[in-house]
Amino acid sequence: MIPEGDEQVALEVERRGQAALLHIRGSVGFAEADELREQLSRLADEKCDPIVLNLEGMYFIASAGLGALVEAHLKARHHQGQIRLLNPRPTVRRLFETTRLTKLFPVFEDDRTALGA
């Protein structure tokens, strides 16, 4: 059995009209950052707006993963889109707050608000 937080990352996209809800489960380390980067790039290229990242199942994100999110933010903004965060766990939320990335990525507690804000 894999200990909580050490699961390999799983990405699942749920479409809601023009919006995309990306469920991220597990940990995003250096190796998984490329997979996340590619998925977010596809969603930005498809001009999904907003792109909501459901983080309730994410236990950890490394600096490479944060870099992938910043790159995706820039690409989404190029298409007049936005990336939003949904339900980050307390430790992940603190990381976003400490790095001041909550200035780039609004944080929401429920998907209805995140998708419609």
Backbone torsions as a table, in degrees:
resi	resn	phi	psi	omega
1	MET	NA	137.2	-179.8
2	ILE	-85.1	130.4	178.9
3	PRO	-63.9	150.0	179.2
4	GLU	-55.5	132.5	178.7
5	GLY	94.4	-13.3	-179.7
6	ASP	-103.7	7.4	-179.9
7	GLU	-66.7	149.0	173.2
8	GLN	-65.8	149.0	-176.1
9	VAL	-66.8	142.2	174.1
10	ALA	-127.4	128.4	-179.9
11	LEU	-116.9	128.9	179.8
12	GLU	-135.3	125.9	-178.6
13	VAL	-98.9	133.1	175.2
14	GLU	-121.5	122.0	-179.3
15	ARG	-88.6	138.2	175.7
16	ARG	-136.5	86.7	-175.4
17	GLY	65.2	-128.1	178.5
18	GLN	-78.5	-14.9	-177.2
19	ALA	-86.1	160.2	174.2
20	ALA	-130.7	133.9	175.6
21	LEU	-109.6	112.5	-179.0
22	LEU	-102.4	111.7	177.7
23	HIS	-84.8	123.8	179.5
24	ILE	-115.4	119.3	-179.8
25	ARG	-121.5	143.3	178.9
26	GLY	96.7	-152.6	-177.1
27	SER	-116.5	139.9	177.9
28	VAL	-107.9	96.8	176.3
29	GLY	-97.0	-165.6	-178.8
30	PHE	-59.1	-46.3	-176.9
31	ALA	-65.9	-35.3	-177.1
32	GLU	-82.4	-15.2	-177.0
33	ALA	-60.8	-36.3	179.1
34	ASP	-64.6	-41.1	177.9
35	GLU	-62.6	-43.0	177.6
36	LEU	-64.0	-44.6	179.8
37	ARG	-57.9	-46.3	-179.3
38	GLU	-63.3	-43.5	-179.7
39	GLN	-64.3	-45.2	179.4
40	LEU	-65.9	-36.7	177.7
41	SER	-62.9	-42.5	177.3
42	ARG	-60.9	-45.2	-179.0
43	LEU	-64.7	-39.5	178.0
44	ALA	-67.2	-41.0	178.2
45	ASP	-63.3	-31.6	177.6
46	GLU	-80.1	0.8	178.4
47	LYS	59.2	36.7	173.5
48	CYS	-66.5	134.6	179.3
49	ASP	-151.8	120.3	-2.7
50	PRO	-82.5	167.7	167.8
51	ILE	-102.8	113.8	-177.9
52	VAL	-105.2	124.5	179.5
53	LEU	-97.8	109.7	177.6
54	ASN	-81.4	108.4	-173.4
55	LEU	-102.8	9.1	-176.0
56	GLU	-63.5	-22.4	179.1
57	GLY	-102.0	6.1	-179.8
58	MET	-95.8	128.2	-176.2
59	TYR	-98.1	-25.8	-172.9
60	PHE	-158.1	146.3	171.8
61	ILE	-140.4	126.4	179.7
62	ALA	-83.5	171.1	-179.2
63	SER	-58.9	-34.3	177.9
64	ALA	-64.5	-35.6	176.3
65	GLY	-68.2	-40.4	176.5
66	LEU	-63.1	-38.8	176.5
67	GLY	-62.4	-39.3	177.6
68	ALA	-62.9	-38.4	178.7
69	LEU	-67.7	-39.7	179.0
70	VAL	-65.5	-42.9	176.3
71	GLU	-58.7	-44.5	179.9
72	ALA	-64.4	-37.8	177.0
73	HIS	-58.2	-47.7	-179.0
74	LEU	-62.5	-41.4	179.7
75	LYS	-67.7	-42.3	178.7
76	ALA	-63.6	-42.5	179.2
77	ARG	-62.3	-35.1	177.3
78	HIS	-58.4	-32.9	178.8
79	HIS	-97.3	16.9	-178.2
80	GLN	61.7	30.8	178.8
81	GLY	-105.9	180.0	-177.8
82	GLN	-144.4	147.3	172.9
83	ILE	-109.1	132.9	-179.3
84	ARG	-126.0	151.9	179.5
85	LEU	-105.0	139.7	-179.4
86	LEU	-126.4	127.7	172.3
87	ASN	51.5	50.0	176.3
88	PRO	-68.8	142.6	174.3
89	ARG	-62.2	155.5	-176.3
90	PRO	-52.9	-42.7	-179.0
91	THR	-67.5	-37.8	178.4
92	VAL	-71.0	-40.3	178.6
93	ARG	-61.1	-42.9	178.6
94	ARG	-60.9	-37.6	178.1
95	LEU	-62.7	-45.5	177.5
96	PHE	-63.3	-38.2	178.9
97	GLU	-69.7	-43.6	-179.4
98	THR	-62.9	-39.6	179.8
99	THR	-84.5	-0.4	179.0
100	ARG	64.4	20.8	178.0
101	LEU	-74.4	-11.2	174.4
102	THR	-68.0	-13.4	173.6
103	LYS	-72.7	-30.3	177.3
104	LEU	-89.0	-38.3	-173.0
105	PHE	-115.6	107.0	175.7
106	PRO	-63.2	144.2	-178.3
107	VAL	-108.9	133.3	-178.8
108	PHE	-127.0	155.7	-179.2
109	GLU	-101.4	-15.8	178.0
110	ASP	-140.1	148.9	-173.1
111	ASP	-67.9	-33.0	179.7
112	ARG	-60.5	-46.5	178.7
113	THR	-67.7	-43.1	-179.1
114	ALA	-62.0	-38.5	-179.0
115	LEU	-78.3	-26.9	-175.1
116	GLY	-104.7	-9.5	-174.9
117	ALA	-64.0	NA	NA
